[in-house]
């Protein structure tokens, strides 16, 4: 059984990456590839739905760091949603809530993207 | 009292899952809550990832030995490798805010490791082995008060 899955889908003006399983040094390249593909397709409004993400290490967190600058330079953003308390704690320990918008629910992030588009 | 447990694995990132399961089982048996057990698991993952990356430079045929020693209220995990010396205790911890606002990702693993356990120690026998020892107390706050 695969221990990590990345699935990409397109929503209302946004691209959503669904993560499932364990994001560590072994699986982080899969997420890097998914981000790289979105950037190549010039899709910069990205939501990462962590509903089924059961584990993250610094290698996984590093992937978000690697792409956020490029995404924001292109007037987009990476917003994170649906994290379990366990996963959120790791993001929190490293101070990520300062830099990333984290929402309880995917729909909240979609609305935020719409609001930002209007301003 | 639970006894000493040892596991030796090849230095590949696809073995990290196996390492985590090994440590999680032992930490639960020792009596840690799920939350505390998952902190130790993540700290060991970070230490092993450092070995694979920095001590072995991703050479897949080397070995990492993990030794778990439960002793009274103290749970110790020692990660042993025979690669290049890499001392995480002397790596300068990043200024997190500065690091994040400059989008730098180096050092995050060591920062996490040090935040998740009570003690991180390093021993190096030149040309022989590196040892990183992570210690977590069953009741961390009580233990800190004693020191």
HADDOCK unambig.tbl for C-alpha pairs under 7 A between the chains (distance, minus, plus):
assign (segid A and resid 25 and name CA) (segid B and resid 13 and name CA) 6.16 0.50 0.50
assign (segid A and resid 25 and name CA) (segid B and resid 49 and name CA) 6.78 0.50 0.50
assign (segid A and resid 26 and name CA) (segid B and resid 13 and name CA) 4.75 0.50 0.50
assign (segid A and resid 26 and name CA) (segid B and resid 14 and name CA) 5.58 0.50 0.50
assign (segid A and resid 57 and name CA) (segid B and resid 42 and name CA) 6.59 0.50 0.50
assign (segid A and resid 58 and name CA) (segid B and resid 108 and name CA) 6.05 0.50 0.50
assign (segid A and resid 58 and name CA) (segid B and resid 109 and name CA) 5.11 0.50 0.50
assign (segid A and resid 62 and name CA) (segid B and resid 105 and name CA) 5.35 0.50 0.50
assign (segid A and resid 65 and name CA) (segid B and resid 103 and name CA) 5.46 0.50 0.50
assign (segid A and resid 65 and name CA) (segid B and resid 104 and name CA) 6.81 0.50 0.50
assign (segid A and resid 65 and name CA) (segid B and resid 105 and name CA) 6.25 0.50 0.50
assign (segid A and resid 66 and name CA) (segid B and resid 103 and name CA) 6.99 0.50 0.50
assign (segid A and resid 69 and name CA) (segid B and resid 103 and name CA) 6.95 0.50 0.50
assign (segid A and resid 94 and name CA) (segid B and resid 96 and name CA) 6.85 0.50 0.50
assign (segid A and resid 95 and name CA) (segid B and resid 96 and name CA) 6.85 0.50 0.50
assign (segid A and resid 99 and name CA) (segid B and resid 100 and name CA) 6.94 0.50 0.50
